[in-house]
Amino acid sequence: MGKPTLSHMFAYLKRIGVKLKPLTKEGIESEYFRRIYQVHSRDEVLQAIPVKSSHPTRRSR
């Protein structure tokens, strides 16, 4: 199975209601593959990671 054409990618994104701000080839392709494989953008993932407290840990001797 080959990679779909740009027009198919754009039609799919339009059908599921995704609004693309930069209409570039790379923007359409990256958003298409994010939606197909359910991959989140880097910023979304970093915001979802809980921040751990930075208290010192006790070392075993």
Secondary structure, DSSP 8 states (H G I E B T S, - for coil): -----HHHHHHHHHHTT---SS--HHHHHHHHHHHHHT---HHHHHHHS------------
